[in-house]
């Protein structure tokens, strides 16, 4: 079951590409260089699938991004693109076929993508928890000299969650024995 959507998309890309190349050959249409790049990319990803299973998801994801951004094309003759820009100036062309497969693949692998995103750009859940604990501890130290009435008055103010948590902990420790 591992990589089943990846296998399905890889097979789907191959079938689409072969049908596209056969159609071009039979209609004697010139083959687009971007389609040749797609053949090369698909061959590389297929080799990665069989030899280096661990990086297959990333390789397929990159291939779909290249296809979505119209650097490669899997359909030689009838390529549907979505152009973004204004007037005659188009600064990005998105290939609808590849973009659809990319969205499907991203949706199915959203947990893996989230983990990779956190590794590259963000904090892990543990780091967030540690940060909240640290803030609560800091607020607790700041509020430790307050009496019960002052703590209750502070709780009525508009405070961040960590400050409120620190005040509740102080109330519990000092006055609920």
FINU-756247 format. One record per residue (C-alpha): residue in three letters; x, y, z. Coordinates in Angstrom, 1 decimal. Layout:
REM FINU-756247
ala|X|Y|Z
...
***
This chain:
REM FINU-756247
unk|0.0|0.0|0.0
unk|3.0|2.2|0.5
unk|3.3|4.8|-2.4
unk|0.2|3.4|-4.0
unk|-1.0|6.9|-5.2
unk|2.6|7.5|-6.4
unk|2.5|4.3|-8.4
unk|-0.9|5.2|-9.8
unk|0.2|8.7|-10.8
unk|3.5|7.4|-12.3
unk|1.6|4.8|-14.4
unk|-1.0|7.4|-15.4
unk|1.8|9.8|-16.5
unk|3.4|7.0|-18.6
unk|0.1|6.1|-20.3
unk|-0.7|9.7|-21.0
unk|2.8|10.3|-22.4
unk|2.8|7.2|-24.6
unk|-0.7|8.0|-26.0
unk|0.4|11.6|-26.6
unk|3.6|10.4|-28.4
unk|1.7|7.9|-30.5
unk|-0.9|10.5|-31.5
unk|1.8|12.8|-32.5
unk|3.5|10.1|-34.5
unk|0.3|9.0|-36.3
unk|-0.7|12.6|-37.1
unk|2.9|13.4|-38.1
unk|3.0|16.3|-35.7
unk|6.4|17.6|-34.5
unk|7.2|16.5|-30.9
unk|7.5|19.4|-28.5
unk|11.0|19.6|-26.8
unk|9.2|19.9|-23.4
unk|7.6|16.5|-24.0
unk|11.1|15.1|-24.5
unk|12.1|16.6|-21.2
unk|9.0|14.9|-19.7
unk|10.1|11.5|-21.1
unk|13.6|12.0|-19.6
unk|12.1|13.1|-16.2
unk|9.7|10.3|-16.1
unk|12.5|7.8|-16.9
unk|14.5|9.2|-14.0
unk|11.6|9.0|-11.6
unk|10.8|5.5|-12.7
unk|14.4|4.4|-12.1
unk|14.2|6.1|-8.7
unk|11.0|4.2|-8.0
unk|12.7|0.9|-8.6
unk|16.2|1.6|-7.1
unk|15.8|4.3|-4.5
unk|12.3|3.9|-2.9
unk|13.1|6.4|-0.1
unk|13.3|9.4|-2.4
unk|10.6|8.4|-4.9
unk|7.9|10.7|-3.3
unk|10.2|13.7|-3.5
unk|11.3|13.0|-7.1
unk|7.7|12.5|-8.2
unk|6.6|15.7|-6.4
unk|9.4|17.6|-8.1
unk|8.4|16.2|-11.5
unk|4.8|17.2|-11.0
unk|5.9|20.7|-9.9
unk|8.0|21.0|-13.1
unk|5.0|19.8|-15.1
unk|2.6|22.2|-13.4
unk|4.9|25.2|-14.0
unk|5.1|24.2|-17.7
unk|8.8|23.3|-17.8
unk|7.9|19.9|-19.0
unk|4.7|18.7|-20.7
unk|3.2|15.2|-20.7
unk|0.6|16.0|-23.4
unk|2.3|16.9|-26.7
unk|-0.5|18.3|-28.8
unk|-3.4|19.5|-26.7
unk|-1.9|21.2|-23.7
unk|-4.4|23.0|-21.5
unk|-2.7|25.8|-19.5
unk|-3.8|28.5|-17.1
unk|-2.0|31.7|-17.7
unk|-1.6|34.3|-14.9
unk|-0.6|37.9|-15.7
unk|-2.1|41.0|-17.2
unk|-2.5|42.2|-20.8
unk|-0.1|40.4|-23.0
unk|2.3|39.9|-20.2
unk|2.0|36.4|-18.8
unk|4.4|35.7|-15.9
unk|3.3|32.2|-15.1
unk|1.7|29.4|-17.1
unk|0.2|26.5|-15.1
unk|-0.4|23.2|-16.9
unk|-3.8|22.0|-15.8
unk|-3.1|18.3|-16.2
unk|0.0|18.3|-14.1
unk|-1.4|20.7|-11.6
unk|-4.5|18.5|-11.0
unk|-2.2|15.5|-10.4
unk|0.0|17.6|-8.1
unk|-3.0|18.7|-6.1
unk|-4.3|15.1|-5.8
unk|-0.8|13.9|-4.8
unk|-0.3|16.7|-2.3
unk|-3.7|16.0|-0.7
unk|-3.0|12.4|-0.3
unk|0.5|13.0|1.1
unk|-0.4|16.2|3.2
unk|0.9|14.7|6.4
unk|4.3|14.0|4.9
unk|4.4|17.4|3.3
unk|3.5|19.0|6.6
unk|6.4|17.2|8.3
unk|8.8|18.3|5.5
unk|7.6|21.9|5.8
unk|8.1|21.9|9.5
unk|11.6|20.4|9.1
unk|12.5|23.1|6.6
unk|10.6|26.2|7.7
unk|8.9|25.9|11.1
unk|8.9|24.6|14.6
unk|8.0|21.1|15.6
unk|5.0|20.6|17.9
unk|7.5|19.8|20.8
unk|9.3|23.1|20.3
unk|5.9|24.9|20.4
unk|5.0|23.1|23.7
unk|8.4|23.9|25.2
unk|8.0|27.5|24.2
unk|4.6|27.7|25.9
unk|6.0|26.0|29.0
unk|8.8|28.5|29.1
unk|6.5|31.5|28.7
unk|4.2|30.1|31.5
unk|7.2|29.7|33.8
unk|8.3|33.3|33.1
unk|4.8|34.6|33.8
unk|4.6|32.5|37.0
unk|7.8|34.0|38.2
unk|6.6|37.5|37.4
unk|3.3|37.0|39.2
unk|4.6|35.1|42.2
unk|4.4|38.0|44.7
unk|0.7|38.7|43.9
unk|-1.9|37.9|46.6
unk|-5.2|36.1|45.9
unk|-7.2|39.3|45.1
unk|-4.6|40.6|42.7
unk|-4.4|37.3|40.9
unk|-8.2|37.2|40.5
unk|-8.1|40.9|39.2
unk|-5.3|40.0|36.8
unk|-7.4|37.0|35.5
unk|-10.1|39.5|34.5
unk|-7.7|41.4|32.2
unk|-7.1|40.5|28.6
unk|-4.0|38.3|28.9
unk|-2.2|35.8|26.7
unk|-3.0|32.1|27.4
unk|0.4|31.4|29.0
unk|-0.1|34.3|31.5
unk|-3.6|33.0|32.4
unk|-2.2|29.5|32.9
unk|0.5|30.8|35.2
unk|-2.1|32.7|37.3
unk|-4.3|29.6|37.6
unk|-1.2|27.5|38.7
unk|-0.3|30.2|41.3
unk|-3.9|30.2|42.6
unk|-3.9|26.4|42.9
unk|-0.5|26.2|44.6
unk|-1.0|29.1|47.0
unk|-4.7|29.0|48.0
unk|-6.1|25.5|47.2
unk|-4.5|23.2|49.8
***
